[in-house]
C-alpha cells in the first residue's frame, strides 16, 4: 500500500513539474521579470538577470540580449549561441524564470482635510480627494441651514508663509451660473466659514 502511495505521489509531482515547465515555455517575458542563468561549464557566469525597461538583459561574454516578448527557451538558445565561441564545445546553458514582475496595487489617493464651520447642514471635518472643488464640497456637506448667509461664504486658507487669506463667494450666484469660484480647488487645511444671515439679509 505504501509503495502504491509513494508511486502516486511521484507521478503527481512529475505531472505538476511538467505543467509548470510547459507554462514557462509558453510565457513571454516582460520588463521586470528575473531570469536565473546557469552555465554548466563555468559557474562564474551563473547569475540572476533582470529584464530591463528596454526589454534587454545583460550576460557576461554575451552582451545585451533582447528578452522582452521572447520565451525562456528562446533566450536559452540565444545565450548558448553567443557563448559558444568562448568554449571548446557548445556550453550547456540553463535558463529558468526566477520571478515575475507582479504589478503593484495602486495606492489609494491621499486625502486632504477641509473644515466647514457655521451655518452648514453638517459642519465638521471633511476628507476629500485632492482636486475637489468648492461647489463639489457644497454638495457633499448636504447644503446650508435656513439661517445661512449664502451670499457671503468665506474660504480661509493659510499659505506656505503662514499668512491667512480669506476669499468671499456668493453661493446663490454660483448656483445660477453667474458667480465665480465654483471651480476653485480646495487645499489641505482650508476652512469654509458660513456666517449667519443678518436680520434683513
C-alpha positions as CSV (number, residue, x, y, z in Angstrom):
1,X,0.0,0.0,0.0
2,X,2.8,2.4,0.9
3,X,4.6,1.6,-2.4
4,X,1.4,2.4,-4.3
5,X,1.0,5.7,-2.4
6,X,4.6,6.7,-3.0
7,X,4.3,5.9,-6.7
8,X,1.1,8.0,-6.9
9,X,2.9,11.0,-5.2
10,X,5.9,10.7,-7.6
11,X,3.6,10.7,-10.6
12,X,1.7,13.6,-9.3
13,X,4.8,15.7,-8.6
14,X,6.2,14.8,-12.1
15,X,2.9,16.0,-13.6
16,X,3.0,19.3,-11.7
17,X,6.6,19.9,-12.8
18,X,5.6,19.2,-16.4
19,X,2.7,21.6,-16.2
20,X,5.0,24.3,-14.7
21,X,7.6,23.7,-17.4
22,X,5.0,23.9,-20.1
23,X,3.6,27.2,-18.7
24,X,7.1,28.6,-18.5
25,X,7.9,27.6,-22.1
26,X,4.8,29.5,-23.3
27,X,5.3,32.6,-21.2
28,X,6.5,35.7,-22.9
29,X,9.0,37.7,-20.8
30,X,8.4,41.3,-19.9
31,X,10.4,44.1,-18.2
32,X,10.7,43.5,-14.5
33,X,10.9,39.7,-14.8
34,X,14.0,38.0,-13.4
35,X,15.8,35.1,-15.0
36,X,18.2,32.6,-13.5
37,X,21.1,31.8,-15.9
38,X,23.4,28.9,-15.2
39,X,26.4,27.7,-17.4
40,X,27.4,24.2,-16.5
41,X,31.0,24.6,-17.8
42,X,31.7,27.9,-16.0
43,X,29.9,28.7,-12.7
44,X,31.3,32.2,-12.7
45,X,28.8,33.0,-15.4
46,X,25.8,32.0,-13.2
47,X,23.7,35.0,-12.4
48,X,20.2,36.5,-11.9
49,X,19.4,38.7,-14.8
50,X,16.7,41.4,-14.6
51,X,14.7,42.2,-17.8
52,X,15.3,46.0,-18.0
53,X,12.7,48.5,-19.1
54,X,14.1,48.4,-22.6
55,X,13.4,44.6,-22.7
56,X,17.0,43.5,-22.7
57,X,19.2,41.6,-20.2
58,X,23.0,41.7,-19.8
59,X,25.1,38.5,-19.8
60,X,28.9,38.5,-19.5
61,X,30.6,37.5,-22.8
62,X,27.2,37.5,-24.5
63,X,26.4,41.2,-24.2
64,X,23.0,42.7,-24.3
65,X,20.3,40.2,-25.3
66,X,16.7,41.0,-26.2
67,X,14.4,39.3,-23.8
68,X,11.0,41.1,-23.8
69,X,8.4,39.2,-25.7
70,X,10.5,36.1,-26.0
71,X,10.2,32.7,-24.3
72,X,12.8,31.3,-21.8
73,X,13.7,28.6,-24.4
74,X,14.5,31.3,-27.0
75,X,16.7,33.2,-24.5
76,X,18.5,30.0,-23.6
77,X,19.2,29.2,-27.2
78,X,20.4,32.8,-27.9
79,X,22.8,32.8,-24.9
80,X,24.1,29.4,-25.8
81,X,24.9,30.6,-29.4
82,X,26.6,33.8,-28.2
83,X,28.7,32.0,-25.6
84,X,29.7,29.1,-27.8
85,X,32.8,30.8,-29.3
86,X,34.3,31.1,-25.8
87,X,34.3,27.3,-25.2
88,X,35.9,24.3,-26.9
89,X,32.4,22.8,-27.4
90,X,28.9,24.2,-27.1
91,X,28.2,25.1,-23.5
92,X,25.3,23.7,-21.5
93,X,23.2,26.8,-20.6
94,X,20.1,26.6,-18.4
95,X,17.7,29.5,-18.2
96,X,14.8,29.5,-15.8
97,X,12.2,32.1,-14.8
98,X,13.2,33.2,-11.3
99,X,10.5,35.7,-10.6
100,X,7.7,37.5,-12.3
101,X,7.1,41.2,-12.4
102,X,3.9,41.4,-10.4
103,X,2.2,44.8,-10.8
104,X,1.7,46.6,-7.5
105,X,-1.7,47.6,-6.4
106,X,-2.2,51.3,-7.0
107,X,-2.1,53.3,-3.7
108,X,-5.3,54.9,-2.7
109,X,-5.4,58.7,-3.3
110,X,-4.1,60.8,-0.5
111,X,-7.0,62.7,1.1
112,X,-7.0,66.3,2.3
113,X,-8.8,67.7,5.2
114,X,-11.3,70.6,4.7
115,X,-13.3,72.1,7.6
116,X,-16.8,73.6,7.4
117,X,-17.9,75.8,10.2
118,X,-21.0,77.9,10.8
119,X,-24.5,77.6,9.2
120,X,-24.0,74.3,7.3
121,X,-26.4,71.4,7.4
122,X,-23.5,69.2,8.6
123,X,-20.5,71.2,9.8
124,X,-17.3,69.5,10.6
125,X,-14.2,68.0,9.1
126,X,-14.4,66.5,5.6
127,X,-11.8,64.2,4.0
128,X,-11.9,64.9,0.3
129,X,-9.8,63.8,-2.7
130,X,-7.2,66.4,-3.9
131,X,-8.7,68.4,-6.7
132,X,-12.2,68.6,-5.1
133,X,-13.8,72.0,-6.0
134,X,-15.7,74.4,-3.8
135,X,-19.0,73.5,-5.4
136,X,-18.4,69.8,-5.0
137,X,-17.8,70.4,-1.3
138,X,-21.1,72.3,-1.0
139,X,-22.8,69.2,-2.5
140,X,-21.0,66.8,-0.1
141,X,-21.8,68.7,3.0
142,X,-25.6,68.5,2.3
143,X,-26.5,72.1,2.0
144,X,-26.9,75.0,4.4
145,X,-29.1,75.7,7.4
146,X,-32.1,78.0,7.0
147,X,-30.1,80.8,8.8
148,X,-27.1,80.7,6.4
149,X,-25.9,83.8,4.7
150,X,-25.3,82.0,1.4
151,X,-24.3,85.2,-0.4
152,X,-21.2,85.7,1.7
153,X,-19.5,82.3,2.2
154,X,-15.8,82.6,3.1
155,X,-12.9,80.3,2.3
156,X,-10.0,80.8,4.7
157,X,-6.6,79.5,3.7
158,X,-3.2,79.6,5.2
159,X,-0.4,79.9,2.7
160,X,3.2,78.4,3.0
161,X,4.4,81.5,4.8
162,X,1.7,81.2,7.5
163,X,-0.3,84.1,6.3
164,X,-4.1,83.6,6.4
165,X,-6.0,84.6,3.3
166,X,-9.8,85.0,3.0
167,X,-11.9,84.7,-0.1
168,X,-15.6,85.6,-0.4
169,X,-18.0,83.7,-2.5
170,X,-21.7,84.2,-3.4
171,X,-23.2,80.7,-3.4
172,X,-26.5,81.9,-4.8
173,X,-24.8,83.4,-7.8
174,X,-22.6,80.3,-8.3
175,X,-25.7,78.1,-8.5
176,X,-27.2,80.5,-11.1
177,X,-24.0,80.3,-13.1
178,X,-23.4,84.0,-12.6
179,X,-20.8,83.8,-9.8
180,X,-17.2,83.0,-9.8
181,X,-15.5,80.4,-7.6
182,X,-17.4,77.2,-8.4
183,X,-14.2,75.5,-9.8
184,X,-11.9,76.8,-7.0
185,X,-9.8,73.7,-6.0
186,X,-9.6,73.1,-2.3
187,X,-6.3,72.7,-0.4
188,X,-5.4,70.8,2.7
189,X,-6.5,72.7,5.8
190,X,-9.0,75.0,4.1
191,X,-11.8,76.3,6.3
192,X,-15.2,77.1,4.8
193,X,-17.0,79.7,7.0
194,X,-20.7,80.1,6.6
195,X,-21.9,83.1,8.6
196,X,-25.4,83.6,10.0
197,X,-27.8,85.7,7.9
198,X,-28.4,89.2,9.2
199,X,-31.9,90.3,10.1
200,X,-32.8,91.9,6.7
201,X,-30.3,90.0,4.5
